[in-house]
Amino acid sequence: MTKRFQPTSKNVTPYLFFTGKGGVGKTSTACATAVALADEGKKVLIVSTDPASNLQDVFEVEIGYEATPISNVPGLSAINLDPEEAASAYRDKVVGPYRDKLPAPVVDQMEEQLSGACTVEIAAFDEFASILTNPNRTSEYDHIIFDTAPTGHTLRLLQLPTAWSTFLEDSTHGASCLGPLSGLGKKKELYSRAVKAIANSEQTTLVLVSRPDESALKEASKAAMELQQVGLTNQLLLVNGKLQSYVEGDLISTAFYYKQDKALTNMPKQLTTLTSFELPYVPYQLTGVEALRTLFNNQQMIKQVSEESDHNIETYALKEIIKQVGAKKQGVIMTLGKGGVGKTTVAAAIAVGLAELGHSVHLTTTDPADHLSYVLGKQVQGDLVLSRIDPKAEVEAYKHEVLSKARETVDENGIAYLEEDLNSPCTEEIAVFRAFADVVDKASDSFVVIDTAPTGHTLLLLDAAQSYHKELKRASGEVPKSVSKLLPRLRNKQETDVVIVTLPEATPVHEASRLQDDLARADITPSWWVVNQSFAACNTMDPILKARSRSELKWMQIVSSEKTNQVAVIPWQIELAKGYEQLKSLTK
């Protein structure tokens, strides 16, 4: 049986980095750990560099760039760094010297190049490197806890010598996803000391936080492997949100318990080698010091969940999306959302629903072929055509194209840097989107449903590259005509419907909101939001799940009142909807 997580100053290192995919509980577990250590009489600083961080909500006090003492917890202070603001300052620092020297379109392209997730991460790294290597700051505290850790990709990129050379300034291939780091050359030693501190197992532990579900555990395994590849082996696994028991006769409770149990039994081998701990599934929001203290003891705090009256929330079933979209004769439907929220199931259900209305439908996805086969089964009815875009194959082809051109003018060190740069999430998104564009370009008089859509950043990047590639010659080279034709189509709401998929929880809603803001920069407005896996839409008597369902209402209210006026809700499913008939039942 996995041990319960009980952090004390005797069993944890001075520095702790909490990492994991959105919605697994990084912030809440990091905050609870900080409170536990401070309650021992230790001086503790917690620093968040997570764009979705809600430190101020968790501690119920305003927290900014300066260390803020947390009331009722002597010895605990918190800093809430805004990586988006840091990234903006980073862009100004990098692009500033070129504003008066290069044409405006080129500067615009550079700024968009530095608007992706990689830039936000390096800006966040810059912030906590400054804290981690400041002896005045580190000597002041017994423990410093960071909410989020750098990825293996960023650390590998920083360790390449070319990152600190003039390659990026001199190369005709433009900036990388992290921008011309040579502009920050003075920080080479600072970053080097920060990486050494993170790799020191006597000083630092990387806490991989995961939910006990298949998607989150796969993500944790991937992160563990990437970090180990750059020498960060000082890891532990924290499985957050394990339901401790189930109610006999309650189908929802029983299914939820055994689904988690199966995911843990079949977890990736990479994770089985790590020391692992567990935290229980709790029915309340982890806000306030008392709730955080309760997380590490055996109290369930069900009594803390308010019996508030239902919010006035107007929502729809999934069939309303299909009805509205199906009124058209053809079009593009894109599902967008972070990993693990159910994009594939929603996309497949919409495709089936449209096919049932008599439309010709092409469903394309970047998910592995076996997963799509698992969701839809072997028998596809009606005019529904499936295709699969293999991200690995598309990225390899894209890399080959980029590197072939680069080798004509770039030395070996520059090629090594460019190869690592091409491992960024931006590269996969662009490579896959080009393949999507080809699928849509070939389709006519039909609906094309795209599982996993491009972000606004990628759309703007491709748009800028298409318009200004002659001036900048970004390594992506010529943008295919199918891409340039598709961008205006995606901006046309008469032709395209964007569906954002989320879960009724804090972090998934915050992340979905940022995706919507990102799309707004590209002049794209989502038509619908889908709140998936809702316990509030289920009939369960389990006291923990029933209490949890009430806590979902706050986030549904935020979505329906602040984000969109068209919200569809899908109940938590006992089994993953698979096969044409089960997917069809979701649309009813």
ChimeraX attribute file (.defattr): number of C-alpha atoms within 10 A of each C-alpha:
attribute: neighborCount
match mode: 1-to-1
recipient: residues
	/A:1	5
	/A:2	11
	/A:3	11
	/A:4	17
	/A:5	19
	/A:6	15
	/A:7	16
	/A:8	16
	/A:9	15
	/A:10	8
	/A:11	8
	/A:12	17
	/A:13	20
	/A:14	18
	/A:15	25
	/A:16	25
	/A:17	23
	/A:18	23
	/A:19	28
	/A:20	26
	/A:21	23
	/A:22	23
	/A:23	24
	/A:24	23
	/A:25	23
	/A:26	26
	/A:27	28
	/A:28	23
	/A:29	23
	/A:30	26
	/A:31	27
	/A:32	25
	/A:33	25
	/A:34	30
	/A:35	27
	/A:36	24
	/A:37	22
	/A:38	22
	/A:39	18
	/A:40	12
	/A:41	14
	/A:42	19
	/A:43	18
	/A:44	27
	/A:45	26
	/A:46	26
	/A:47	25
	/A:48	29
	/A:49	25
	/A:50	24
	/A:51	20
	/A:52	20
	/A:53	22
	/A:54	19
	/A:55	25
	/A:56	16
	/A:57	13
	/A:58	19
	/A:59	22
	/A:60	14
	/A:61	15
	/A:62	13
	/A:63	20
	/A:64	14
	/A:65	12
	/A:66	11
	/A:67	15
	/A:68	17
	/A:69	16
	/A:70	18
	/A:71	13
	/A:72	12
	/A:73	17
	/A:74	16
	/A:75	21
	/A:76	25
	/A:77	23
	/A:78	27
	/A:79	21
	/A:80	23
	/A:81	21
	/A:82	20
	/A:83	24
	/A:84	19
	/A:85	14
	/A:86	21
	/A:87	23
	/A:88	17
	/A:89	13
	/A:90	24
	/A:91	22
	/A:92	14
	/A:93	12
	/A:94	21
	/A:95	18
	/A:96	13
	/A:97	11
	/A:98	13
	/A:99	13
	/A:100	9
	/A:101	9
	/A:102	12
	/A:103	12
	/A:104	12
	/A:105	16
	/A:106	22
	/A:107	18
	/A:108	16
	/A:109	25
	/A:110	25
	/A:111	20
	/A:112	19
	/A:113	27
	/A:114	27
	/A:115	23
	/A:116	22
	/A:117	17
	/A:118	23
	/A:119	24
	/A:120	25
	/A:121	24
	/A:122	23
	/A:123	24
	/A:124	26
	/A:125	24
	/A:126	21
	/A:127	18
	/A:128	20
	/A:129	20
	/A:130	16
	/A:131	16
	/A:132	22
	/A:133	17
	/A:134	13
	/A:135	10
	/A:136	10
	/A:137	13
	/A:138	16
	/A:139	9
	/A:140	12
	/A:141	17
	/A:142	18
	/A:143	25
	/A:144	24
	/A:145	23
	/A:146	26
	/A:147	24
	/A:148	28
	/A:149	23
	/A:150	20
	/A:151	19
	/A:152	20
	/A:153	19
	/A:154	20
	/A:155	20
	/A:156	16
	/A:157	20
	/A:158	21
	/A:159	16
	/A:160	15
	/A:161	13
	/A:162	20
	/A:163	27
	/A:164	19
	/A:165	17
	/A:166	15
	/A:167	22
	/A:168	22
	/A:169	15
	/A:170	11
	/A:171	15
	/A:172	16
	/A:173	21
	/A:174	20
	/A:175	25
	/A:176	23
	/A:177	24
	/A:178	26
	/A:179	26
	/A:180	23
	/A:181	23
	/A:182	18
	/A:183	19
	/A:184	15
	/A:185	14
	/A:186	11
	/A:187	16
	/A:188	17
	/A:189	10
	/A:190	16
	/A:191	21
	/A:192	15
	/A:193	16
	/A:194	20
	/A:195	22
	/A:196	14
	/A:197	17
	/A:198	23
	/A:199	20
	/A:200	16
	/A:201	16
	/A:202	13
	/A:203	16
	/A:204	23
	/A:205	23
	/A:206	25
	/A:207	24
	/A:208	28
	/A:209	31
	/A:210	28
	/A:211	25
	/A:212	26
	/A:213	21
	/A:214	18
	/A:215	17
	/A:216	23
	/A:217	26
	/A:218	16
	/A:219	18
	/A:220	24
	/A:221	21
	/A:222	16
	/A:223	21
	/A:224	27
	/A:225	16
	/A:226	17
	/A:227	24
	/A:228	15
	/A:229	14
	/A:230	16
	/A:231	16
	/A:232	21
	/A:233	17
	/A:234	19
	/A:235	21
	/A:236	19
	/A:237	23
	/A:238	30
	/A:239	25
	/A:240	23
	/A:241	19
	/A:242	19
	/A:243	20
	/A:244	10
	/A:245	15
	/A:246	19
	/A:247	15
	/A:248	10
	/A:249	11
	/A:250	13
	/A:251	15
	/A:252	21
	/A:253	24
	/A:254	17
	/A:255	15
	/A:256	19
	/A:257	17
	/A:258	14
	/A:259	17
	/A:260	17
	/A:261	16
	/A:262	13
	/A:263	17
	/A:264	18
	/A:265	11
	/A:266	12
	/A:267	20
	/A:268	17
	/A:269	9
	/A:270	15
	/A:271	20
	/A:272	14
	/A:273	10
	/A:274	16
	/A:275	12
	/A:276	19
	/A:277	17
	/A:278	21
	/A:279	22
	/A:280	19
	/A:281	19
	/A:282	22
	/A:283	22
	/A:284	22
	/A:285	17
	/A:286	22
	/A:287	18
	/A:288	17
	/A:289	18
	/A:290	14
	/A:291	20
	/A:292	23
	/A:293	18
	/A:294	16
	/A:295	23
	/A:296	18
	/A:297	13
	/A:298	9
	/A:299	11
	/A:300	16
	/A:301	15
	/A:302	15
	/A:303	10
	/A:304	12
	/A:305	15
	/A:306	11
	/A:307	10
	/A:308	9
	/A:309	8
	/A:310	9
	/A:311	11
	/A:312	11
	/A:313	15
	/A:314	13
	/A:315	18
	/A:316	14
	/A:317	16
	/A:318	21
	/A:319	19
	/A:320	17
	/A:321	23
	/A:322	20
	/A:323	15
	/A:324	10
	/A:325	22
	/A:326	20
	/A:327	10
	/A:328	13
	/A:329	12
	/A:330	20
	/A:331	23
	/A:332	22
	/A:333	24
	/A:334	20
	/A:335	27
	/A:336	28
	/A:337	27
	/A:338	20
	/A:339	18
	/A:340	19
	/A:341	22
	/A:342	21
	/A:343	26
	/A:344	24
	/A:345	21
	/A:346	24
	/A:347	24
	/A:348	28
	/A:349	28
	/A:350	28
	/A:351	29
	/A:352	31
	/A:353	26
	/A:354	27
	/A:355	23
	/A:356	19
	/A:357	14
	/A:358	13
	/A:359	21
	/A:360	21
	/A:361	27
	/A:362	21
	/A:363	21
	/A:364	24
	/A:365	24
	/A:366	21
	/A:367	15
	/A:368	12
	/A:369	13
	/A:370	10
	/A:371	12
	/A:372	22
	/A:373	14
	/A:374	13
	/A:375	19
	/A:376	22
	/A:377	14
	/A:378	11
	/A:379	9
	/A:380	15
	/A:381	12
	/A:382	14
	/A:383	17
	/A:384	20
	/A:385	15
	/A:386	17
	/A:387	13
	/A:388	15
	/A:389	18
	/A:390	15
	/A:391	19
	/A:392	13
	/A:393	12
	/A:394	20
	/A:395	19
	/A:396	14
	/A:397	12
	/A:398	21
	/A:399	20
	/A:400	13
	/A:401	14
	/A:402	19
	/A:403	18
	/A:404	12
	/A:405	14
	/A:406	18
	/A:407	12
	/A:408	8
	/A:409	12
	/A:410	17
	/A:411	11
	/A:412	10
	/A:413	15
	/A:414	21
	/A:415	18
	/A:416	18
	/A:417	21
	/A:418	25
	/A:419	16
	/A:420	16
	/A:421	23
	/A:422	21
	/A:423	16
	/A:424	19
	/A:425	14
	/A:426	20
	/A:427	19
	/A:428	19
	/A:429	20
	/A:430	21
	/A:431	20
	/A:432	23
	/A:433	24
	/A:434	21
	/A:435	19
	/A:436	24
	/A:437	18
	/A:438	15
	/A:439	18
	/A:440	22
	/A:441	14
	/A:442	8
	/A:443	16
	/A:444	11
	/A:445	11
	/A:446	18
	/A:447	27
	/A:448	26
	/A:449	27
	/A:450	26
	/A:451	24
	/A:452	23
	/A:453	23
	/A:454	21
	/A:455	25
	/A:456	20
	/A:457	23
	/A:458	23
	/A:459	25
	/A:460	21
	/A:461	24
	/A:462	25
	/A:463	19
	/A:464	20
	/A:465	26
	/A:466	18
	/A:467	16
	/A:468	16
	/A:469	20
	/A:470	12
	/A:471	14
	/A:472	22
	/A:473	16
	/A:474	22
	/A:475	21
	/A:476	20
	/A:477	17
	/A:478	12
	/A:479	15
	/A:480	14
	/A:481	13
	/A:482	17
	/A:483	21
	/A:484	18
	/A:485	13
	/A:486	17
	/A:487	16
	/A:488	14
	/A:489	14
	/A:490	22
	/A:491	18
	/A:492	13
	/A:493	15
	/A:494	13
	/A:495	17
	/A:496	24
	/A:497	23
	/A:498	24
	/A:499	24
	/A:500	26
	/A:501	28
	/A:502	28
	/A:503	25
	/A:504	26
	/A:505	18
	/A:506	18
	/A:507	23
	/A:508	25
	/A:509	25
	/A:510	20
	/A:511	18
	/A:512	21
	/A:513	19
	/A:514	14
	/A:515	20
	/A:516	22
	/A:517	16
	/A:518	21
	/A:519	22
	/A:520	16
	/A:521	14
	/A:522	19
	/A:523	15
	/A:524	22
	/A:525	21
	/A:526	21
	/A:527	19
	/A:528	20
	/A:529	27
	/A:530	29
	/A:531	26
	/A:532	22
	/A:533	19
	/A:534	20
	/A:535	23
	/A:536	22
	/A:537	14
	/A:538	16
	/A:539	16
	/A:540	18
	/A:541	16
	/A:542	19
	/A:543	14
	/A:544	22
	/A:545	24
	/A:546	18
	/A:547	22
	/A:548	21
	/A:549	21
	/A:550	20
	/A:551	22
	/A:552	20
	/A:553	22
	/A:554	16
	/A:555	19
	/A:556	26
	/A:557	17
	/A:558	14
	/A:559	24
	/A:560	18
	/A:561	15
	/A:562	10
	/A:563	18
	/A:564	14
	/A:565	14
	/A:566	18
	/A:567	26
	/A:568	21
	/A:569	22
	/A:570	21
	/A:571	16
	/A:572	17
	/A:573	16
	/A:574	14
	/A:575	11
	/A:576	13
	/A:577	20
	/A:578	19
	/A:579	20
	/A:580	19
	/A:581	16
	/A:582	16
	/A:583	22
	/A:584	21
	/A:585	13
	/A:586	20
	/A:587	21
	/A:588	10
